[in-house]
Amino acid sequence: MSITQLSLQSVRNLAECNITPDARFNVIEGANASGKTSFLEAIYLISQVKSFRTHRINHIIQYNKPELQVVAKYQDHTQYTHVIGLSRNRSATKIHLNKETINLSSKLAALVPIQVITPESHRLLEDGPKFRRQFIDWGVFHVEHGFLQTWKDYHRILRQRNAALRQKQSKQQIQSWNQPLIEITKKFHQARVRYIQALTPIVESYTEQLIGKVVSLEYLPGWQKDQLFTDALEKSYQQDCQFRHTRVGPHRADLCMKSHGIAVQTGLSRGQQKLLVCALRLAQIQYLQHLSQQSCIILVDDLPAELDKAHRDRLMTLLDDTDAQVFVTTTDASLLNVNPQTSKKVFHVKHGEIKEVVY
């Protein structure tokens, strides 16, 4: 599974280009602020129809240009080539898949699984549980058919119950949403638990290889683990009314990560945290490949940052072992030790112009 051709127009500071990436390894070299990360951002758009750098997609459109365009040819695991086209002006996004307009970005997300690792990826560990829930749900979405609908149903029912709480409706009216919420929570919770149980040994293996420590995962469901959700919801009723929103449920879940009983947020250095995030992403990729024979596209921005040579080489080896299509940015390609038996291309970015380096 790989992007076989990529055309960009009016994406940030990048000059218009048409490139043919390597099916395995692609090194994007250039000075800081040359456009390397913008190139990764354009690839990310193909799958997620959003940026990993900003919530304001208009900021990606080049200054004084009416719209951006990204077109990609993408070969899936059956060797079928899809044509993906995305355009964005100041008010709307248009998506085309094989010359047909599509309205659901989830179709692209399912077709083109993509993982991104950036210098800010430690937010997965240090920021709020929202990021860790997103991490879990990305994985479940790609391995469990129907999970997206479960996710949507849960949040729809949750919004309706919260609306009843905000409007100070009667206890009977508020609790009329309890049974639907309990039923959908069971499906939601079980899907997440299955995923974390399957992912944990893979994460432990990768963390031992990358940081020399085993990191264990514990899923916290969003209510006390010794309680049934039915009881937790009933017990929380008074606080729900006080705060006017539902205070227990999968929307409050978290993922606890520890090494030797110590939370990774305090027990690991910044460099180790970066490697832990890499291990988590690699584990998701391996599990997806195991279940569906699907591989990912992996985007790694500034891989050498905060890593010594030994850890850079180890990470490069593990990336190579995934058989995924990899795009790695760096200020100096010599810092990245790519297996000589692995096919690769190097692209140089200068003042927004992307050119393949021919040796």
C-alpha positions in Angstrom: 0.0 0.0 0.0 1.6 3.2 -1.1 1.2 6.6 -2.8 2.6 6.1 -6.3 2.2 9.7 -7.4 1.6 13.0 -5.7 0.7 16.4 -7.1 0.5 19.6 -4.9 -0.7 23.0 -5.7 -0.9 26.1 -3.4 -0.1 24.2 -0.2 1.5 26.6 2.2 4.9 27.7 0.9 5.4 24.8 -1.4 5.9 25.3 -5.1 3.6 23.4 -7.4 5.1 19.9 -7.9 4.4 16.4 -9.2 6.5 13.7 -7.6 6.8 9.9 -7.6 7.6 8.7 -4.1 9.3 5.4 -3.4 7.0 2.6 -2.3 9.1 2.0 0.8 11.3 4.8 2.2 11.4 8.5 1.4 13.8 10.9 3.1 12.8 14.6 2.9 15.9 16.7 3.5 16.1 20.5 3.9 16.8 23.4 6.2 14.4 24.5 8.9 11.3 26.4 7.5 12.1 25.1 4.0 8.7 23.3 3.6 9.5 19.7 4.8 6.7 19.6 7.3 4.3 21.2 4.9 5.0 18.3 2.5 4.0 15.8 5.2 1.0 17.9 6.0 -0.2 17.6 2.3 0.1 13.8 2.5 -1.8 13.8 5.8 -4.6 15.7 4.0 -5.2 12.8 1.6 -6.2 10.5 4.4 -7.6 12.8 7.2 -8.9 15.8 5.2 -7.3 17.9 8.0 -4.0 19.1 9.2 -1.9 17.7 12.1 -0.5 21.2 12.7 -3.6 23.4 12.9 -7.4 23.2 13.3 -7.8 26.0 10.8 -7.4 24.3 7.4 -7.6 27.7 5.6 -4.1 28.4 7.0 -2.8 25.6 4.7 -3.9 27.5 1.6 -1.0 29.5 0.1 -1.1 33.2 0.6 -3.0 35.1 -2.1 -4.2 31.8 -3.7 -8.0 31.0 -3.9 -7.6 27.3 -3.1 -5.2 24.4 -2.6 -5.2 21.1 -4.5 -3.8 17.7 -3.6 -4.0 14.8 -6.0 -2.7 11.3 -5.2 -2.5 7.9 -6.9 -2.7 5.3 -4.1 -2.2 1.6 -4.5 -4.1 -0.5 -2.0 -3.3 -3.9 -0.6 -5.0 -5.6 -3.6 -2.7 -3.6 -6.0 -5.7 -1.5 -7.2 -4.8 2.1 -7.8 -7.2 4.7 -6.5 -7.1 8.4 -7.6 -7.8 10.8 -4.7 -8.4 14.4 -5.3 -8.8 17.1 -2.6 -9.4 20.8 -3.1 -10.0 23.4 -0.4 -11.0 27.1 -0.8 -11.7 29.5 2.0 -15.2 28.1 2.7 -15.4 24.5 1.6 -13.6 21.2 0.9 -14.2 19.0 -2.0 -13.2 15.3 -2.1 -13.1 13.1 -5.1 -12.3 9.3 -5.0 -11.9 7.7 -8.4 -13.7 10.6 -10.1 -16.7 10.4 -7.8 -17.5 13.1 -5.2 -17.6 11.8 -1.7 -19.0 13.5 1.4 -17.6 11.3 4.2 -14.0 11.8 5.0 -14.1 8.5 7.0 -14.0 6.7 3.6 -10.5 8.2 2.9 -9.4 7.5 6.5 -10.4 3.8 6.1 -8.8 3.5 2.7 -5.5 5.2 3.6 -4.4 4.4 7.2 -1.9 7.0 8.2 0.3 7.5 11.3 2.2 10.7 12.1 5.0 11.2 14.6 6.2 14.8 15.2 8.3 16.6 17.8 5.0 17.4 19.5 3.8 13.8 19.7 4.7 13.7 23.4 1.3 15.5 23.8 -0.2 12.0 23.6 1.4 11.4 27.0 1.5 14.8 28.7 -1.8 16.4 27.6 -5.3 15.5 28.5 -7.0 12.1 28.1 -8.7 13.3 24.9 -5.5 12.5 23.0 -5.2 9.0 24.4 -8.8 8.3 23.6 -8.2 9.4 20.0 -5.2 7.0 19.9 -7.3 4.1 21.0 -10.2 5.0 18.7 -7.9 5.3 15.7 -6.9 1.7 16.2 -10.4 0.3 16.9 -11.8 2.1 13.8 -9.3 0.4 11.6 -9.7 -3.2 13.0 -13.4 -3.4 14.0 -16.1 -3.1 11.4 -18.9 -1.0 12.6 -17.0 0.8 15.3 -17.5 4.2 13.7 -21.2 3.8 13.9 -21.0 2.8 17.5 -18.9 5.9 18.2 -21.4 8.1 16.5 -24.4 6.5 18.2 -22.7 6.9 21.6 -22.0 10.5 21.2 -25.5 11.2 19.8 -27.2 9.7 22.8 -24.7 11.4 25.1 -25.5 14.8 23.5 -29.2 14.2 24.0 -28.8 13.3 27.7 -26.6 16.3 28.3 -29.2 18.5 26.6 -31.8 17.2 29.0 -29.4 18.0 31.9 -28.7 21.5 30.7 -32.4 22.2 30.2 -33.1 20.9 33.8 -35.7 18.5 32.6 -37.4 16.1 35.0 -35.5 13.1 36.4 -37.8 10.8 34.4 -36.9 12.7 31.2 -33.2 12.7 31.9 -33.1 9.0 32.9 -35.1 8.0 29.8 -31.7 8.3 28.1 -30.0 5.9 30.6 -30.9 2.6 29.0 -29.9 3.6 25.4 -26.7 5.0 26.9 -26.0 1.8 28.8 -26.6 -0.4 25.8 -24.3 1.6 23.4 -21.7 2.0 26.2 -21.4 -1.8 26.5 -20.5 -2.1 22.8 -18.2 0.9 22.9 -16.4 -0.2 26.0 -16.0 -3.8 24.9 -14.5 -2.8 21.6 -11.9 -0.6 23.3 -11.0 -3.3 25.9 -10.5 -5.9 23.2 -8.2 -3.6 21.3 -6.1 -2.6 24.3 -5.8 -6.3 25.4 -4.5 -7.2 21.9 -2.2 -4.2 21.6 -0.5 -4.4 25.1 1.9 -7.3 24.4 2.9 -5.6 21.1 3.6 -2.3 22.8 5.6 -4.1 25.5 7.8 -5.7 22.9 8.4 -2.4 21.0 9.1 -0.4 24.2 11.7 -3.0 25.3 13.4 -2.8 22.0 13.4 1.1 21.8 13.9 2.2 25.3 15.0 -0.9 27.2 12.0 -0.8 29.4 8.6 -2.6 29.3 5.7 -0.1 29.3 2.4 -1.6 30.3 -1.1 -0.3 29.3 -4.1 0.0 31.5 -7.5 1.1 30.1 -9.5 3.3 32.5 -13.1 3.1 31.3 -14.4 6.4 32.5 -16.0 5.1 35.7 -14.7 3.2 38.7 -13.4 -0.2 37.5 -15.1 -2.0 40.4 -18.5 -0.7 39.4 -20.9 -1.6 36.6 -21.6 1.3 34.3 -25.3 1.0 35.2 -24.5 1.6 38.9 -22.0 4.3 38.1 -24.5 6.2 36.0 -27.2 6.0 38.7 -24.8 7.1 41.4 -23.6 10.0 39.3 -27.1 11.4 38.8 -26.9 14.2 41.4 -23.5 15.4 40.2 -24.7 15.2 36.5 -27.6 17.6 37.5 -25.2 19.9 39.4 -22.7 20.2 36.5 -25.3 19.7 33.8 -23.4 17.0 31.9 -22.8 13.3 32.1 -19.8 12.7 34.2 -19.2 9.0 33.6 -18.8 7.0 30.5 -16.4 6.2 27.6 -16.1 9.9 26.9 -14.2 10.2 30.2 -11.9 7.2 29.6 -8.1 7.3 29.7 -5.1 5.1 29.0 -2.6 4.7 31.8 1.0 3.8 30.9 3.5 2.7 33.4 7.0 1.3 33.5 8.0 -0.5 36.7 5.0 0.9 38.4 5.9 4.5 37.6 3.8 6.7 35.3 5.7 7.3 32.0 5.0 11.1 32.3 7.4 11.3 35.2 9.5 8.2 34.8 10.8 8.8 31.2 12.9 11.5 29.7 11.7 13.6 26.8 13.7 11.4 24.3 12.3 8.3 25.9 8.8 9.7 25.6 9.3 10.3 21.9 10.4 6.7 21.5 7.4 5.5 23.5 5.1 7.3 21.2 6.9 5.7 18.3 6.5 2.3 19.9 2.7 2.9 20.4 2.3 3.9 16.7 4.4 1.0 15.5 2.3 -1.4 17.6 -0.9 -0.1 16.1 0.6 -0.6 12.6 1.8 -4.1 13.3 -1.6 -5.1 14.8 -3.5 -3.6 11.8 -1.2 -5.5 9.4 -1.7 -8.7 11.4 -5.5 -8.5 11.2 -6.2 -7.1 7.8 -3.0 -7.3 5.7 -3.3 -3.5 5.5 -0.2 -1.4 5.9 0.0 2.2 6.8 1.7 5.3 5.5 4.0 6.6 8.2 5.0 10.3 8.5 7.9 11.1 10.8 8.8 14.8 11.2 12.3 15.6 12.3 13.2 12.0 13.3 16.7 12.8 14.6 15.4 15.4 17.1 16.2 14.4 20.7 17.6 11.0 19.7 21.2 9.8 19.7 22.6 7.7 16.9 22.0 4.4 18.5 18.3 5.2 19.1 17.9 6.7 15.6 19.3 3.6 14.0 17.1 1.3 16.1 14.0 3.3 15.2 14.9 3.3 11.5 15.3 -0.5 11.6 11.9 -0.9 13.2 10.3 1.5 10.7 11.9 -0.5 7.9 10.5 -3.8 9.4 6.9 -2.6 9.1 7.0 -2.8 5.3 5.0 0.5 5.3 5.6 3.4 3.1 7.6 5.9 5.2 8.2 9.6 4.8 10.9 11.0 7.1 12.0 14.6 7.4 15.5 15.7 8.5 17.9 18.6 8.1 20.6 16.2 7.2 20.0 12.9 5.4 23.3 11.5 6.6 21.8 11.3 10.1 19.4 8.6 8.9 20.8 5.1 8.4 18.5 3.5 5.8 19.1 -0.2 5.2 21.0 -0.4 1.9 18.7 -3.3 0.8 15.6 -1.1 1.3 14.5 0.9 -1.7 14.5 4.6 -1.0 14.4 8.1 -2.5 15.7 11.3 -1.2 14.0 14.6 -1.9 15.5 18.0 -1.2 13.3 20.9 -0.2 14.6 24.5 -0.6 12.5 27.6 -0.4 9.4 25.5 -1.0 10.7 23.6 -4.1 10.8 19.8 -3.8 13.3 18.0 -6.0 14.4 14.4 -6.1 18.0 13.9 -5.4 19.6 11.6 -8.0 22.7 9.8 -7.0 
